[in-house]
Amino acid sequence: KPENHLAIIRSWGTSTLILSKKEIREEEVRAIKDFCDERNFDTVYFPGIKEEEANINHVLEQRVFILSR
C-alpha cells in the first residue's frame, strides 16, 4: 500500500513530506511523533494516524489535513 510509505509533518508555515522505499514501521512512527513533540510540530499523516493525533500544536479551525485523507 503506497500510504504505508508516507508521513507528513508540519509547523505553522512549512510542511514536510517523508517518503520511504520501505513501509514505515511502528518504531519509525514513534520517532516521528517524538520529533514532532520535541520541536512543536504537528503530525499530518503517518500509517495508522488517528484524528486526535493531528492538529495539536498549530491548530487550524478546520482540520483540513486529516479530512483530506
CHARMM-style PDB file with segment names, atoms N, HN, CA, C and O in Angstrom:
ATOM      1  N   LYS     1       0.829  -1.180   0.000  1.00  0.00      PROA
ATOM      2  CA  LYS     1       0.000   0.000   0.000  1.00  0.00      PROA
ATOM      3  C   LYS     1       0.877   1.249   0.000  1.00  0.00      PROA
ATOM      4  O   LYS     1       1.716   1.401   0.888  1.00  0.00      PROA
ATOM      5  N   PRO     2       0.711   2.123  -0.947  1.00  0.00      PROA
ATOM      6  CA  PRO     2       1.531   3.341  -1.019  1.00  0.00      PROA
ATOM      7  C   PRO     2       1.434   4.213   0.234  1.00  0.00      PROA
ATOM      8  O   PRO     2       2.425   4.819   0.642  1.00  0.00      PROA
ATOM      9  N   GLU     3       0.253   4.281   0.847  1.00  0.00      PROA
ATOM     10  HN  GLU     3      -0.552   3.789   0.515  1.00  0.00      PROA
ATOM     11  CA  GLU     3       0.085   5.144   2.019  1.00  0.00      PROA
ATOM     12  C   GLU     3       0.915   4.693   3.215  1.00  0.00      PROA
ATOM     13  O   GLU     3       1.104   5.465   4.155  1.00  0.00      PROA
ATOM     14  N   ASN     4       1.409   3.469   3.199  1.00  0.00      PROA
ATOM     15  HN  ASN     4       1.256   2.842   2.436  1.00  0.00      PROA
ATOM     16  CA  ASN     4       2.264   2.981   4.279  1.00  0.00      PROA
ATOM     17  C   ASN     4       3.720   3.389   4.108  1.00  0.00      PROA
ATOM     18  O   ASN     4       4.567   3.048   4.934  1.00  0.00      PROA
ATOM     19  N   HSD     5       4.011   4.119   3.037  1.00  0.00      PROA
ATOM     20  HN  HSD     5       3.323   4.396   2.366  1.00  0.00      PROA
ATOM     21  CA  HSD     5       5.360   4.605   2.754  1.00  0.00      PROA
ATOM     22  C   HSD     5       5.452   6.115   2.953  1.00  0.00      PROA
ATOM     23  O   HSD     5       6.446   6.725   2.558  1.00  0.00      PROA
ATOM     24  N   LEU     6       4.447   6.723   3.549  1.00  0.00      PROA
ATOM     25  HN  LEU     6       3.639   6.228   3.869  1.00  0.00      PROA
ATOM     26  CA  LEU     6       4.303   8.172   3.600  1.00  0.00      PROA
ATOM     27  C   LEU     6       4.084   8.664   5.026  1.00  0.00      PROA
ATOM     28  O   LEU     6       3.368   8.046   5.813  1.00  0.00      PROA
ATOM     29  N   ALA     7       4.719   9.792   5.338  1.00  0.00      PROA
ATOM     30  HN  ALA     7       5.301  10.294   4.698  1.00  0.00      PROA
ATOM     31  CA  ALA     7       4.440  10.523   6.575  1.00  0.00      PROA
ATOM     32  C   ALA     7       4.518  12.008   6.235  1.00  0.00      PROA
ATOM     33  O   ALA     7       5.303  12.416   5.379  1.00  0.00      PROA
ATOM     34  N   ILE     8       3.705  12.805   6.904  1.00  0.00      PROA
ATOM     35  HN  ILE     8       3.067  12.474   7.599  1.00  0.00      PROA
ATOM     36  CA  ILE     8       3.716  14.255   6.699  1.00  0.00      PROA
ATOM     37  C   ILE     8       3.674  14.918   8.068  1.00  0.00      PROA
ATOM     38  O   ILE     8       2.882  14.553   8.937  1.00  0.00      PROA
ATOM     39  N   ILE     9       4.553  15.903   8.233  1.00  0.00      PROA
ATOM     40  HN  ILE     9       5.197  16.199   7.527  1.00  0.00      PROA
ATOM     41  CA  ILE     9       4.551  16.707   9.453  1.00  0.00      PROA
ATOM     42  C   ILE     9       4.495  18.170   9.032  1.00  0.00      PROA
ATOM     43  O   ILE     9       4.790  18.510   7.886  1.00  0.00      PROA
ATOM     44  N   ARG    10       4.108  19.046   9.989  1.00  0.00      PROA
ATOM     45  HN  ARG    10       3.868  18.770  10.920  1.00  0.00      PROA
ATOM     46  CA  ARG    10       4.053  20.465   9.643  1.00  0.00      PROA
ATOM     47  C   ARG    10       4.321  21.334  10.863  1.00  0.00      PROA
ATOM     48  O   ARG    10       4.084  20.948  12.007  1.00  0.00      PROA
ATOM     49  N   SER    11       4.824  22.523  10.562  1.00  0.00      PROA
ATOM     50  HN  SER    11       5.017  22.836   9.632  1.00  0.00      PROA
ATOM     51  CA  SER    11       4.900  23.597  11.547  1.00  0.00      PROA
ATOM     52  C   SER    11       3.870  24.624  11.105  1.00  0.00      PROA
ATOM     53  O   SER    11       2.987  24.312  10.306  1.00  0.00      PROA
ATOM     54  N   TRP    12       3.972  25.839  11.611  1.00  0.00      PROA
ATOM     55  HN  TRP    12       4.690  26.093  12.260  1.00  0.00      PROA
ATOM     56  CA  TRP    12       2.978  26.843  11.246  1.00  0.00      PROA
ATOM     57  C   TRP    12       3.025  27.155   9.753  1.00  0.00      PROA
ATOM     58  O   TRP    12       1.976  27.278   9.121  1.00  0.00      PROA
ATOM     59  N   GLY    13       4.213  27.285   9.180  1.00  0.00      PROA
ATOM     60  HN  GLY    13       5.065  27.186   9.694  1.00  0.00      PROA
ATOM     61  CA  GLY    13       4.308  27.717   7.794  1.00  0.00      PROA
ATOM     62  C   GLY    13       4.940  26.730   6.835  1.00  0.00      PROA
ATOM     63  O   GLY    13       5.091  27.036   5.653  1.00  0.00      PROA
ATOM     64  N   THR    14       5.313  25.552   7.313  1.00  0.00      PROA
ATOM     65  HN  THR    14       5.190  25.303   8.274  1.00  0.00      PROA
ATOM     66  CA  THR    14       6.022  24.594   6.474  1.00  0.00      PROA
ATOM     67  C   THR    14       5.488  23.186   6.699  1.00  0.00      PROA
ATOM     68  O   THR    14       5.210  22.784   7.828  1.00  0.00      PROA
ATOM     69  N   SER    15       5.352  22.451   5.612  1.00  0.00      PROA
ATOM     70  HN  SER    15       5.578  22.777   4.694  1.00  0.00      PROA
ATOM     71  CA  SER    15       5.009  21.025   5.697  1.00  0.00      PROA
ATOM     72  C   SER    15       6.155  20.221   5.115  1.00  0.00      PROA
ATOM     73  O   SER    15       6.807  20.651   4.164  1.00  0.00      PROA
ATOM     74  N   THR    16       6.395  19.059   5.687  1.00  0.00      PROA
ATOM     75  HN  THR    16       5.865  18.710   6.460  1.00  0.00      PROA
ATOM     76  CA  THR    16       7.444  18.170   5.205  1.00  0.00      PROA
ATOM     77  C   THR    16       6.829  16.821   4.880  1.00  0.00      PROA
ATOM     78  O   THR    16       6.153  16.210   5.707  1.00  0.00      PROA
ATOM     79  N   LEU    17       7.076  16.374   3.670  1.00  0.00      PROA
ATOM     80  HN  LEU    17       7.626  16.870   2.998  1.00  0.00      PROA
ATOM     81  CA  LEU    17       6.587  15.091   3.174  1.00  0.00      PROA
ATOM     82  C   LEU    17       7.739  14.096   3.251  1.00  0.00      PROA
ATOM     83  O   LEU    17       8.818  14.352   2.715  1.00  0.00      PROA
ATOM     84  N   ILE    18       7.517  12.974   3.909  1.00  0.00      PROA
ATOM     85  HN  ILE    18       6.641  12.766   4.344  1.00  0.00      PROA
ATOM     86  CA  ILE    18       8.537  11.940   4.070  1.00  0.00      PROA
ATOM     87  C   ILE    18       8.084  10.715   3.287  1.00  0.00      PROA
ATOM     88  O   ILE    18       7.020  10.154   3.548  1.00  0.00      PROA
ATOM     89  N   LEU    19       8.902  10.310   2.326  1.00  0.00      PROA
ATOM     90  HN  LEU    19       9.767  10.766   2.114  1.00  0.00      PROA
ATOM     91  CA  LEU    19       8.620   9.113   1.536  1.00  0.00      PROA
ATOM     92  C   LEU    19       9.699   8.079   1.818  1.00  0.00      PROA
ATOM     93  O   LEU    19      10.882   8.410   1.888  1.00  0.00      PROA
ATOM     94  N   SER    20       9.290   6.837   1.979  1.00  0.00      PROA
ATOM     95  HN  SER    20       8.328   6.569   1.923  1.00  0.00      PROA
ATOM     96  CA  SER    20      10.219   5.757   2.278  1.00  0.00      PROA
ATOM     97  C   SER    20      10.091   4.651   1.232  1.00  0.00      PROA
ATOM     98  O   SER    20       8.990   4.327   0.787  1.00  0.00      PROA
ATOM     99  N   LYS    21      11.222   4.081   0.848  1.00  0.00      PROA
ATOM    100  HN  LYS    21      12.117   4.344   1.209  1.00  0.00      PROA
ATOM    101  CA  LYS    21      11.173   2.941  -0.077  1.00  0.00      PROA
ATOM    102  C   LYS    21      10.476   1.749   0.576  1.00  0.00      PROA
ATOM    103  O   LYS    21       9.772   0.985  -0.084  1.00  0.00      PROA
ATOM    104  N   LYS    22      10.687   1.607   1.885  1.00  0.00      PROA
ATOM    105  HN  LYS    22      11.259   2.228   2.421  1.00  0.00      PROA
ATOM    106  CA  LYS    22      10.053   0.521   2.637  1.00  0.00      PROA
ATOM    107  C   LYS    22       8.869   1.082   3.413  1.00  0.00      PROA
ATOM    108  O   LYS    22       8.794   2.288   3.650  1.00  0.00      PROA
ATOM    109  N   GLU    23       7.950   0.217   3.806  1.00  0.00      PROA
ATOM    110  HN  GLU    23       8.011  -0.762   3.614  1.00  0.00      PROA
ATOM    111  CA  GLU    23       6.834   0.655   4.634  1.00  0.00      PROA
ATOM    112  C   GLU    23       7.362   1.236   5.943  1.00  0.00      PROA
ATOM    113  O   GLU    23       8.317   0.721   6.523  1.00  0.00      PROA
ATOM    114  N   ILE    24       6.735   2.304   6.395  1.00  0.00      PROA
ATOM    115  HN  ILE    24       5.959   2.723   5.924  1.00  0.00      PROA
ATOM    116  CA  ILE    24       7.125   2.934   7.644  1.00  0.00      PROA
ATOM    117  C   ILE    24       6.654   2.045   8.796  1.00  0.00      PROA
ATOM    118  O   ILE    24       5.469   1.734   8.918  1.00  0.00      PROA
ATOM    119  N   ARG    25       7.609   1.646   9.634  1.00  0.00      PROA
ATOM    120  HN  ARG    25       8.572   1.898   9.535  1.00  0.00      PROA
ATOM    121  CA  ARG    25       7.321   0.737  10.745  1.00  0.00      PROA
ATOM    122  C   ARG    25       6.904   1.512  11.993  1.00  0.00      PROA
ATOM    123  O   ARG    25       7.076   2.728  12.070  1.00  0.00      PROA
ATOM    124  N   GLU    26       6.364   0.799  12.951  1.00  0.00      PROA
ATOM    125  HN  GLU    26       6.224  -0.189  12.888  1.00  0.00      PROA
ATOM    126  CA  GLU    26       5.872   1.416  14.188  1.00  0.00      PROA
ATOM    127  C   GLU    26       6.970   2.190  14.919  1.00  0.00      PROA
ATOM    128  O   GLU    26       6.713   3.272  15.445  1.00  0.00      PROA
ATOM    129  N   GLU    27       8.187   1.651  14.957  1.00  0.00      PROA
ATOM    130  HN  GLU    27       8.396   0.772  14.529  1.00  0.00      PROA
ATOM    131  CA  GLU    27       9.270   2.364  15.647  1.00  0.00      PROA
ATOM    132  C   GLU    27       9.631   3.660  14.926  1.00  0.00      PROA
ATOM    133  O   GLU    27      10.062   4.621  15.564  1.00  0.00      PROA
ATOM    134  N   GLU    28       9.462   3.697  13.618  1.00  0.00      PROA
ATOM    135  HN  GLU    28       9.113   2.916  13.100  1.00  0.00      PROA
ATOM    136  CA  GLU    28       9.696   4.932  12.866  1.00  0.00      PROA
ATOM    137  C   GLU    28       8.575   5.939  13.120  1.00  0.00      PROA
ATOM    138  O   GLU    28       8.824   7.141  13.213  1.00  0.00      PROA
ATOM    139  N   VAL    29       7.354   5.452  13.231  1.00  0.00      PROA
ATOM    140  HN  VAL    29       7.151   4.476  13.156  1.00  0.00      PROA
ATOM    141  CA  VAL    29       6.229   6.327  13.595  1.00  0.00      PROA
ATOM    142  C   VAL    29       6.489   6.940  14.971  1.00  0.00      PROA
ATOM    143  O   VAL    29       6.264   8.135  15.165  1.00  0.00      PROA
ATOM    144  N   ARG    30       6.958   6.141  15.921  1.00  0.00      PROA
ATOM    145  HN  ARG    30       7.141   5.171  15.763  1.00  0.00      PROA
ATOM    146  CA  ARG    30       7.278   6.645  17.263  1.00  0.00      PROA
ATOM    147  C   ARG    30       8.343   7.733  17.178  1.00  0.00      PROA
ATOM    148  O   ARG    30       8.238   8.752  17.861  1.00  0.00      PROA
ATOM    149  N   ALA    31       9.367   7.531  16.349  1.00  0.00      PROA
ATOM    150  HN  ALA    31       9.452   6.703  15.795  1.00  0.00      PROA
ATOM    151  CA  ALA    31      10.431   8.530  16.191  1.00  0.00      PROA
ATOM    152  C   ALA    31       9.880   9.825  15.584  1.00  0.00      PROA
ATOM    153  O   ALA    31      10.284  10.917  15.982  1.00  0.00      PROA
ATOM    154  N   ILE    32       8.972   9.704  14.634  1.00  0.00      PROA
ATOM    155  HN  ILE    32       8.644   8.816  14.311  1.00  0.00      PROA
ATOM    156  CA  ILE    32       8.341  10.884  14.026  1.00  0.00      PROA
ATOM    157  C   ILE    32       7.526  11.633  15.080  1.00  0.00      PROA
ATOM    158  O   ILE    32       7.607  12.858  15.174  1.00  0.00      PROA
ATOM    159  N   LYS    33       6.748  10.905  15.868  1.00  0.00      PROA
ATOM    160  HN  LYS    33       6.683   9.910  15.792  1.00  0.00      PROA
ATOM    161  CA  LYS    33       5.946  11.534  16.930  1.00  0.00      PROA
ATOM    162  C   LYS    33       6.847  12.231  17.950  1.00  0.00      PROA
ATOM    163  O   LYS    33       6.563  13.356  18.361  1.00  0.00      PROA
ATOM    164  N   ASP    34       7.929  11.570  18.359  1.00  0.00      PROA
ATOM    165  HN  ASP    34       8.160  10.656  18.025  1.00  0.00      PROA
ATOM    166  CA  ASP    34       8.861  12.163  19.319  1.00  0.00      PROA
ATOM    167  C   ASP    34       9.491  13.429  18.750  1.00  0.00      PROA
ATOM    168  O   ASP    34       9.587  14.442  19.442  1.00  0.00      PROA
ATOM    169  N   PHE    35       9.921  13.375  17.490  1.00  0.00      PROA
ATOM    170  HN  PHE    35       9.843  12.552  16.928  1.00  0.00      PROA
ATOM    171  CA  PHE    35      10.498  14.540  16.819  1.00  0.00      PROA
ATOM    172  C   PHE    35       9.514  15.706  16.862  1.00  0.00      PROA
ATOM    173  O   PHE    35       9.888  16.829  17.203  1.00  0.00      PROA
ATOM    174  N   CYS    36       8.265  15.437  16.518  1.00  0.00      PROA
ATOM    175  HN  CYS    36       7.962  14.525  16.241  1.00  0.00      PROA
ATOM    176  CA  CYS    36       7.239  16.485  16.493  1.00  0.00      PROA
ATOM    177  C   CYS    36       6.973  17.034  17.889  1.00  0.00      PROA
ATOM    178  O   CYS    36       6.840  18.246  18.059  1.00  0.00      PROA
ATOM    179  N   ASP    37       6.894  16.167  18.882  1.00  0.00      PROA
ATOM    180  HN  ASP    37       7.002  15.183  18.744  1.00  0.00      PROA
ATOM    181  CA  ASP    37       6.658  16.611  20.257  1.00  0.00      PROA
ATOM    182  C   ASP    37       7.785  17.519  20.751  1.00  0.00      PROA
ATOM    183  O   ASP    37       7.529  18.548  21.375  1.00  0.00      PROA
ATOM    184  N   GLU    38       9.025  17.136  20.472  1.00  0.00      PROA
ATOM    185  HN  GLU    38       9.233  16.300  19.965  1.00  0.00      PROA
ATOM    186  CA  GLU    38      10.186  17.891  20.945  1.00  0.00      PROA
ATOM    187  C   GLU    38      10.326  19.240  20.256  1.00  0.00      PROA
ATOM    188  O   GLU    38      10.886  20.174  20.831  1.00  0.00      PROA
ATOM    189  N   ARG    39       9.824  19.352  19.035  1.00  0.00      PROA
ATOM    190  HN  ARG    39       9.369  18.594  18.568  1.00  0.00      PROA
ATOM    191  CA  ARG    39      10.035  20.564  18.242  1.00  0.00      PROA
ATOM    192  C   ARG    39       8.756  21.350  17.960  1.00  0.00      PROA
ATOM    193  O   ARG    39       8.753  22.290  17.165  1.00  0.00      PROA
ATOM    194  N   ASN    40       7.676  20.951  18.621  1.00  0.00      PROA
ATOM    195  HN  ASN    40       7.679  20.187  19.267  1.00  0.00      PROA
ATOM    196  CA  ASN    40       6.399  21.649  18.483  1.00  0.00      PROA
ATOM    197  C   ASN    40       5.862  21.604  17.049  1.00  0.00      PROA
ATOM    198  O   ASN    40       5.296  22.582  16.559  1.00  0.00      PROA
ATOM    199  N   PHE    41       6.042  20.471  16.389  1.00  0.00      PROA
ATOM    200  HN  PHE    41       6.502  19.677  16.787  1.00  0.00      PROA
ATOM    201  CA  PHE    41       5.471  20.237  15.065  1.00  0.00      PROA
ATOM    202  C   PHE    41       4.166  19.461  15.232  1.00  0.00      PROA
ATOM    203  O   PHE    41       3.898  18.895  16.292  1.00  0.00      PROA
ATOM    204  N   ASP    42       3.371  19.444  14.186  1.00  0.00      PROA
ATOM    205  HN  ASP    42       3.589  19.904  13.325  1.00  0.00      PROA
ATOM    206  CA  ASP    42       2.163  18.622  14.151  1.00  0.00      PROA
ATOM    207  C   ASP    42       2.364  17.460  13.194  1.00  0.00      PROA
ATOM    208  O   ASP    42       3.013  17.602  12.158  1.00  0.00      PROA
ATOM    209  N   THR    43       1.810  16.318  13.543  1.00  0.00      PROA
ATOM    210  HN  THR    43       1.283  16.202  14.384  1.00  0.00      PROA
ATOM    211  CA  THR    43       1.745  15.227  12.579  1.00  0.00      PROA
ATOM    212  C   THR    43       0.508  15.462  11.715  1.00  0.00      PROA
ATOM    213  O   THR    43      -0.559  15.819  12.215  1.00  0.00      PROA
ATOM    214  N   VAL    44       0.669  15.258  10.432  1.00  0.00      PROA
ATOM    215  HN  VAL    44       1.536  14.968  10.026  1.00  0.00      PROA
ATOM    216  CA  VAL    44      -0.438  15.387   9.484  1.00  0.00      PROA
ATOM    217  C   VAL    44      -0.883  14.001   9.048  1.00  0.00      PROA
ATOM    218  O   VAL    44      -2.075  13.696   9.007  1.00  0.00      PROA
ATOM    219  N   TYR    45       0.105  13.162   8.722  1.00  0.00      PROA
ATOM    220  HN  TYR    45       1.073  13.410   8.755  1.00  0.00      PROA
ATOM    221  CA  TYR    45      -0.216  11.805   8.292  1.00  0.00      PROA
ATOM    222  C   TYR    45       0.957  10.884   8.591  1.00  0.00      PROA
ATOM    223  O   TYR    45       2.118  11.259   8.426  1.00  0.00      PROA
ATOM    224  N   PHE    46       0.644   9.702   9.023  1.00  0.00      PROA
ATOM    225  HN  PHE    46      -0.299   9.397   9.157  1.00  0.00      PROA
ATOM    226  CA  PHE    46       1.548   8.556   9.081  1.00  0.00      PROA
ATOM    227  C   PHE    46       0.656   7.331   9.099  1.00  0.00      PROA
ATOM    228  O   PHE    46      -0.521   7.443   9.440  1.00  0.00      PROA
ATOM    229  N   PRO    47       1.171   6.169   8.744  1.00  0.00      PROA
ATOM    230  CA  PRO    47       0.325   4.974   8.727  1.00  0.00      PROA
ATOM    231  C   PRO    47      -0.334   4.741  10.089  1.00  0.00      PROA
ATOM    232  O   PRO    47       0.346   4.643  11.110  1.00  0.00      PROA
ATOM    233  N   GLY    48      -1.651   4.656  10.088  1.00  0.00      PROA
ATOM    234  HN  GLY    48      -2.204   4.736   9.259  1.00  0.00      PROA
ATOM    235  CA  GLY    48      -2.395   4.389  11.308  1.00  0.00      PROA
ATOM    236  C   GLY    48      -2.760   5.612  12.131  1.00  0.00      PROA
ATOM    237  O   GLY    48      -3.258   5.469  13.248  1.00  0.00      PROA
ATOM    238  N   ILE    49      -2.528   6.807  11.614  1.00  0.00      PROA
ATOM    239  HN  ILE    49      -2.123   6.924  10.707  1.00  0.00      PROA
ATOM    240  CA  ILE    49      -2.830   8.019  12.389  1.00  0.00      PROA
ATOM    241  C   ILE    49      -4.311   8.079  12.750  1.00  0.00      PROA
ATOM    242  O   ILE    49      -5.183   7.683  11.976  1.00  0.00      PROA
ATOM    243  N   LYS    50      -4.560   8.588  13.948  1.00  0.00      PROA
ATOM    244  HN  LYS    50      -3.852   8.910  14.576  1.00  0.00      PROA
ATOM    245  CA  LYS    50      -5.933   8.823  14.406  1.00  0.00      PROA
ATOM    246  C   LYS    50      -6.181  10.326  14.370  1.00  0.00      PROA
ATOM    247  O   LYS    50      -5.250  11.119  14.509  1.00  0.00      PROA
ATOM    248  N   GLU    51      -7.429  10.710  14.185  1.00  0.00      PROA
ATOM    249  HN  GLU    51      -8.186  10.066  14.072  1.00  0.00      PROA
ATOM    250  CA  GLU    51      -7.759  12.133  14.057  1.00  0.00      PROA
ATOM    251  C   GLU    51      -7.239  12.959  15.228  1.00  0.00      PROA
ATOM    252  O   GLU    51      -6.784  14.086  15.033  1.00  0.00      PROA
ATOM    253  N   GLU    52      -7.300  12.422  16.426  1.00  0.00      PROA
ATOM    254  HN  GLU    52      -7.670  11.507  16.584  1.00  0.00      PROA
ATOM    255  CA  GLU    52      -6.868  13.178  17.600  1.00  0.00      PROA
ATOM    256  C   GLU    52      -5.348  13.341  17.689  1.00  0.00      PROA
ATOM    257  O   GLU    52      -4.864  14.062  18.562  1.00  0.00      PROA
ATOM    258  N   GLU    53      -4.591  12.692  16.811  1.00  0.00      PROA
ATOM    259  HN  GLU    53      -4.984  12.107  16.102  1.00  0.00      PROA
ATOM    260  CA  GLU    53      -3.136  12.822  16.807  1.00  0.00      PROA
ATOM    261  C   GLU    53      -2.658  13.950  15.891  1.00  0.00      PROA
ATOM    262  O   GLU    53      -1.460  14.228  15.835  1.00  0.00      PROA
ATOM    263  N   ALA    54      -3.562  14.593  15.185  1.00  0.00      PROA
ATOM    264  HN  ALA    54      -4.535  14.367  15.230  1.00  0.00      PROA
ATOM    265  CA  ALA    54      -3.207  15.668  14.254  1.00  0.00      PROA
ATOM    266  C   ALA    54      -3.750  16.996  14.765  1.00  0.00      PROA
ATOM    267  O   ALA    54      -4.668  17.037  15.585  1.00  0.00      PROA
ATOM    268  N   ASN    55      -3.156  18.098  14.255  1.00  0.00      PROA
ATOM    269  HN  ASN    55      -2.411  18.064  13.589  1.00  0.00      PROA
ATOM    270  CA  ASN    55      -3.686  19.444  14.518  1.00  0.00      PROA
ATOM    271  C   ASN    55      -3.667  19.770  16.012  1.00  0.00      PROA
ATOM    272  O   ASN    55      -4.677  20.197  16.571  1.00  0.00      PROA
ATOM    273  N   ILE    56      -2.522  19.569  16.652  1.00  0.00      PROA
ATOM    274  HN  ILE    56      -1.701  19.222  16.198  1.00  0.00      PROA
ATOM    275  CA  ILE    56      -2.411  19.758  18.099  1.00  0.00      PROA
ATOM    276  C   ILE    56      -1.692  21.059  18.460  1.00  0.00      PROA
ATOM    277  O   ILE    56      -2.193  21.833  19.276  1.00  0.00      PROA
ATOM    278  N   ASN    57      -0.539  21.305  17.871  1.00  0.00      PROA
ATOM    279  HN  ASN    57      -0.131  20.677  17.208  1.00  0.00      PROA
ATOM    280  CA  ASN    57       0.289  22.452  18.253  1.00  0.00      PROA
ATOM    281  C   ASN    57      -0.046  23.727  17.490  1.00  0.00      PROA
ATOM    282  O   ASN    57      -0.104  24.809  18.075  1.00  0.00      PROA
ATOM    283  N   HSD    58      -0.260  23.603  16.215  1.00  0.00      PROA
ATOM    284  HN  HSD    58      -0.212  22.724  15.740  1.00  0.00      PROA
ATOM    285  CA  HSD    58      -0.591  24.740  15.351  1.00  0.00      PROA
ATOM    286  C   HSD    58      -2.005  24.499  14.839  1.00  0.00      PROA
ATOM    287  O   HSD    58      -2.213  24.057  13.709  1.00  0.00      PROA
ATOM    288  N   VAL    59      -2.949  24.797  15.686  1.00  0.00      PROA
ATOM    289  HN  VAL    59      -2.780  25.156  16.604  1.00  0.00      PROA
ATOM    290  CA  VAL    59      -4.338  24.404  15.460  1.00  0.00      PROA
ATOM    291  C   VAL    59      -4.971  25.217  14.337  1.00  0.00      PROA
ATOM    292  O   VAL    59      -4.936  26.448  14.333  1.00  0.00      PROA
ATOM    293  N   LEU    60      -5.546  24.496  13.392  1.00  0.00      PROA
ATOM    294  HN  LEU    60      -5.575  23.496  13.395  1.00  0.00      PROA
ATOM    295  CA  LEU    60      -6.324  25.098  12.318  1.00  0.00      PROA
ATOM    296  C   LEU    60      -7.797  24.982  12.688  1.00  0.00      PROA
ATOM    297  O   LEU    60      -8.222  23.976  13.255  1.00  0.00      PROA
ATOM    298  N   GLU    61      -8.572  26.007  12.368  1.00  0.00      PROA
ATOM    299  HN  GLU    61      -8.227  26.825  11.907  1.00  0.00      PROA
ATOM    300  CA  GLU    61     -10.005  25.961  12.688  1.00  0.00      PROA
ATOM    301  C   GLU    61     -10.665  24.748  12.059  1.00  0.00      PROA
ATOM    302  O   GLU    61     -11.421  24.027  12.712  1.00  0.00      PROA
ATOM    303  N   GLN    62     -10.375  24.532  10.795  1.00  0.00      PROA
ATOM    304  HN  GLN    62      -9.761  25.117  10.265  1.00  0.00      PROA
ATOM    305  CA  GLN    62     -10.883  23.343  10.120  1.00  0.00      PROA
ATOM    306  C   GLN    62      -9.742  22.347  10.023  1.00  0.00      PROA
ATOM    307  O   GLN    62      -8.617  22.710   9.680  1.00  0.00      PROA
ATOM    308  N   ARG    63     -10.029  21.121  10.319  1.00  0.00      PROA
ATOM    309  HN  ARG    63     -10.943  20.826  10.597  1.00  0.00      PROA
ATOM    310  CA  ARG    63      -8.998  20.080  10.303  1.00  0.00      PROA
ATOM    311  C   ARG    63      -8.803  19.579   8.870  1.00  0.00      PROA
ATOM    312  O   ARG    63      -9.037  18.409   8.568  1.00  0.00      PROA
ATOM    313  N   VAL    64      -8.371  20.486   8.000  1.00  0.00      PROA
ATOM    314  HN  VAL    64      -8.181  21.437   8.245  1.00  0.00      PROA
ATOM    315  CA  VAL    64      -8.317  20.191   6.568  1.00  0.00      PROA
ATOM    316  C   VAL    64      -7.381  19.049   6.225  1.00  0.00      PROA
ATOM    317  O   VAL    64      -7.671  18.274   5.313  1.00  0.00      PROA
ATOM    318  N   PHE    65      -6.271  18.923   6.925  1.00  0.00      PROA
ATOM    319  HN  PHE    65      -6.035  19.552   7.666  1.00  0.00      PROA
ATOM    320  CA  PHE    65      -5.327  17.870   6.583  1.00  0.00      PROA
ATOM    321  C   PHE    65      -5.905  16.494   6.881  1.00  0.00      PROA
ATOM    322  O   PHE    65      -5.846  15.602   6.035  1.00  0.00      PROA
ATOM    323  N   ILE    66      -6.448  16.315   8.041  1.00  0.00      PROA
ATOM    324  HN  ILE    66      -6.496  17.039   8.729  1.00  0.00      PROA
ATOM    325  CA  ILE    66      -6.968  14.999   8.420  1.00  0.00      PROA
ATOM    326  C   ILE    66      -8.231  14.671   7.636  1.00  0.00      PROA
ATOM    327  O   ILE    66      -8.510  13.500   7.381  1.00  0.00      PROA
ATOM    328  N   LEU    67      -9.000  15.686   7.251  1.00  0.00      PROA
ATOM    329  HN  LEU    67      -8.773  16.638   7.459  1.00  0.00      PROA
ATOM    330  CA  LEU    67     -10.221  15.453   6.490  1.00  0.00      PROA
ATOM    331  C   LEU    67      -9.934  15.064   5.049  1.00  0.00      PROA
ATOM    332  O   LEU    67     -10.785  14.471   4.385  1.00  0.00      PROA
ATOM    333  N   SER    68      -8.747  15.391   4.559  1.00  0.00      PROA
ATOM    334  HN  SER    68      -8.056  15.873   5.097  1.00  0.00      PROA
ATOM    335  CA  SER    68      -8.443  15.145   3.153  1.00  0.00      PROA
ATOM    336  C   SER    68      -7.972  13.726   2.868  1.00  0.00      PROA
ATOM    337  O   SER    68      -7.738  13.385   1.708  1.00  0.00      PROA
ATOM    338  N   ARG    69      -7.827  12.893   3.883  1.00  0.00      PROA
ATOM    339  HN  ARG    69      -8.017  13.170   4.825  1.00  0.00      PROA
ATOM    340  CA  ARG    69      -7.337  11.553   3.596  1.00  0.00      PROA
ATOM    341  C   ARG    69      -8.432  10.621   3.211  1.00  0.00      PROA
ATOM    342  OT1 ARG    69      -8.177   9.448   2.937  1.00  0.00      PROA
TER     343      ARG     69
END
